[in-house]
Amino acid sequence: MNQLHEEPTLVEGFPRKGIGNPPHVFEAPNETIKTLLERRTIRRFKDESVNPEYLDIIVDVGLRAANAGGCQAPIFLISQDKEMNQKLGRISNDLYDEGYYPVSSAQPSTACMVGLKNAFYDAPVVITVFTPQDWSYAQFDVGVCVANMMNAAWSLGLGSCIVSRAARTFATEAGKEVAARAGIPSDYEAQLHLVLGVPENTDADPHELYPNRVAWL
Ligand SMILES: Cc1cc2nc3c(=O)[nH]c(=O)nc-3n(C[C@H](O)[C@H](O)[C@H](O)COP(=O)(O)O)c2cc1C
């Protein structure tokens, strides 16, 4: 378990010897690559709602993400209910038990132990992606959807942050009640949240890439 001010576990632990990285792309050849290269996690949001047209676009992009077997297994719960987002964000925050380390000084996270109370960072929109229980490709499917939505959000001038612990958050009585009220089938399991809104600022720590993450043949 990491302790405060320790580096994330993988920095020391992952075997990265003998492989390399490609040269960094300094000039994006198009807007899509620019979005992909420049997107950063945002955890500080203005108290403003998200343009509904933009939200529709983001959700559509998530629904159209690549998915295992073409089964379109992931389903989405979009919550703009302030009270509900506060309630579940606090539950998620209380469930955090993965140790503390400096994830970001520009956009501090729950893991930075800065006395944050709401793991959803008071974002006006919380998207929770669910998959059928025991779906073998759940984590892959959800990762692809959420990545697409984050990049779509960034390209529209919005900020977003992935938040973990969704399964445990929705396994609480409060979580079950919200899912049932929203009509999420009881045999679906929450996998990941994406919180989003208008960024208070787009400050970010330098994007240093760890070396030796790419092997070539
Ligand atoms: C699977 C996954 C889970 C994450 N969980 C959380 C989380 O619970 N809370 C949080 O604030 N950020 C979370 N993040 C965001 C990462 O901390 C962030 O992407 C990482 O620090 C890199 O920063 P960047 O997105 O600005 O490049 C998660 C990211 C991923 C991919």
The ligand as an SDF file (V2000), in Angstrom:
LIG
                    3D

 31 33  0  0  0  0  0  0  0  0999 V2000
   -9.0710    3.1890  -14.5530 C   0  0  0  0  0  0  0  0  0  0  0  0
   -8.8720    4.5880  -13.9970 C   0  0  0  0  0  0  0  0  0  0  0  0
   -9.3230    4.8730  -12.7200 C   0  0  0  0  0  0  0  0  0  0  0  0
   -9.1770    6.1660  -12.2060 C   0  0  0  0  0  0  0  0  0  0  0  0
   -9.7110    6.4580  -10.9780 N   0  0  0  0  0  0  0  0  0  0  0  0
   -9.6410    7.7190  -10.5260 C   0  0  0  0  0  0  0  0  0  0  0  0
  -10.2900    8.0640   -9.3160 C   0  0  0  0  0  0  0  0  0  0  0  0
  -10.9340    7.2410   -8.6500 O   0  0  0  0  0  0  0  0  0  0  0  0
  -10.2180    9.3600   -8.8990 N   0  0  0  0  0  0  0  0  0  0  0  0
   -9.5300   10.3070   -9.6060 C   0  0  0  0  0  0  0  0  0  0  0  0
   -9.5110   11.4600   -9.1870 O   0  0  0  0  0  0  0  0  0  0  0  0
   -8.8990   10.0100  -10.7610 N   0  0  0  0  0  0  0  0  0  0  0  0
   -8.9560    8.7430  -11.2420 C   0  0  0  0  0  0  0  0  0  0  0  0
   -8.3690    8.4320  -12.4460 N   0  0  0  0  0  0  0  0  0  0  0  0
   -7.6890    9.5030  -13.2170 C   0  0  0  0  0  0  0  0  0  0  0  0
   -6.1630    9.3390  -13.1650 C   0  0  0  0  0  0  0  0  0  0  0  0
   -5.6980    9.7070  -11.8730 O   0  0  0  0  0  0  0  0  0  0  0  0
   -5.5200   10.2120  -14.2610 C   0  0  0  0  0  0  0  0  0  0  0  0
   -5.9840    9.7990  -15.5160 O   0  0  0  0  0  0  0  0  0  0  0  0
   -3.9950   10.0870  -14.1960 C   0  0  0  0  0  0  0  0  0  0  0  0
   -3.4880   10.6830  -13.0290 O   0  0  0  0  0  0  0  0  0  0  0  0
   -3.3100   10.6980  -15.4200 C   0  0  0  0  0  0  0  0  0  0  0  0
   -3.6430   12.0530  -15.5500 O   0  0  0  0  0  0  0  0  0  0  0  0
   -4.1820   12.6340  -16.9490 P   0  0  0  0  0  0  0  0  0  0  0  0
   -5.5000   11.9760  -17.2210 O   0  0  0  0  0  0  0  0  0  0  0  0
   -4.2670   14.1240  -16.7400 O   0  0  0  0  0  0  0  0  0  0  0  0
   -3.1610   12.2800  -17.9940 O   0  0  0  0  0  0  0  0  0  0  0  0
   -8.5040    7.1550  -12.9770 C   0  0  0  0  0  0  0  0  0  0  0  0
   -8.0510    6.8510  -14.2580 C   0  0  0  0  0  0  0  0  0  0  0  0
   -8.2530    5.5840  -14.7740 C   0  0  0  0  0  0  0  0  0  0  0  0
   -7.7970    5.2960  -16.1860 C   0  0  0  0  0  0  0  0  0  0  0  0
  1  2  1  0
  2  3  1  0
  2 30  2  0
  3  4  2  0
  4  5  1  0
  4 28  1  0
  5  6  2  0
  6  7  1  0
  6 13  1  0
  7  8  2  0
  7  9  1  0
  9 10  1  0
 10 11  2  0
 10 12  1  0
 12 13  2  0
 13 14  1  0
 14 15  1  0
 14 28  1  0
 15 16  1  0
 16 17  1  0
 16 18  1  0
 18 19  1  0
 18 20  1  0
 20 21  1  0
 20 22  1  0
 22 23  1  0
 23 24  1  0
 24 25  2  0
 24 26  1  0
 24 27  1  0
 28 29  2  0
 29 30  1  0
 30 31  1  0
M  END
$$$$
